[in-house]
Amino acid sequence: MKKTLITGITGQDGSYLAELLLEKGYQVHGIVRRSSSFNTKRVDHIFDRLHMHYGDLIDSSSLNRILESVGPDEIYNLGAQSHVHISFQIPEYTGETTAIGTLRLLDAIKDVGLKTRFYQASSSELFGKVAEVPQKETTPFYPRSPYGVAKLYAYWITVNYREAYNLYACNGILFNHESPRRGETFISKKVTRAAARIKLGKQEKLLIGNLNAKRDWGYAKEYVYAMWLMLQQDRPDDYVIGTNETHTVRELCEHAFHHVGIELRWEGEGTDEKGIDRKTGKVLVAVDPKYFRPAEVDLLIGDGSKAFRQLKWKPQTTFAELVKLMVAYDLENEARGL
């Protein structure tokens, strides 16, 4: 039986990946940080089938101990301080976990002498102020946040350890990928949850940042399959995973409210722009400058042709289907008071 180790196993991607690997017959191990409260909601339904270890990406000794005791065939490094906007508020911690945490894990693999395959969760935020459209593996990087810069270090240290120590190490440059399990502070979840709450009379309006920001949004459950495929190839490589489509945050709002029976019309420009219920005339979406990033990323769209060609992977869920899936989940949860 193959053994795998997942950092960030209790997150959105980690939970879907754990499910996938259990289905494929793996023995699944995960690293969780010690906390006074449980944060395992996303994996509670499979918790008794998982092997959990206390550790932290900022603690080298715990990583070495876990690698020695588990001896995983595959390692998926999904753990990080993963919120872009928050990374401006806690840049040092973001660097410690997201950048140097990756180095600690790679160095532990080297020091233990482990023959394993390593997946690094890279990000479309590497491209930032984009040099070309769409973005592919050879597009120059220009990150625009402490998170993006930390991911840049993690990307290159993964490449460096692959080349310097002959490690099987891959970077998956994943564009935005969402699901019903997305954290509530992320824009996709914030919008779909607000649409559900407004429909149910539990919230007055949605306050939001840059409505013009364009993103390539896919379904996280499908993207973790691409992660697994990367580690099944004969040689390690780096891949962009995306849908080759882009949609504005404004479109995200329109789709989310449409799925709860509300059609929006827009008035105003910039910080004065508002999304108004066509039927009632009530303002349901408003711009709040506090949600603007200090340095904005205007457009992300992934050219996943290399993954399509080499991994035989393609996205199956459309943007509209993804938003509908998330809204349906949020409506049910909010109606039940969860």
MOKA-V620310 format. One record per helix or strand of 3 or more residues. SS is the DSSP state (H for helix, E for strand). FROM is the first residue (numbers start at 1). TO is the last residue. If there is no record, write none. Layout:
BEGIN
ss:SS from:FROM to:TO
ss:SS from:FROM to:TO
END
This chain:
BEGIN
ss:E from:3 to:7
ss:H from:12 to:23
ss:E from:27 to:32
ss:H from:41 to:49
ss:E from:51 to:54
ss:H from:60 to:70
ss:E from:74 to:77
ss:H from:84 to:87
ss:H from:91 to:112
ss:E from:117 to:123
ss:H from:124 to:126
ss:H from:146 to:165
ss:E from:168 to:174
ss:H from:187 to:199
ss:E from:206 to:208
ss:H from:220 to:230
ss:E from:238 to:241
ss:H from:249 to:258
ss:E from:264 to:267
ss:H from:270 to:272
ss:E from:274 to:277
ss:E from:283 to:287
ss:H from:289 to:291
ss:H from:305 to:310
ss:H from:319 to:335
END
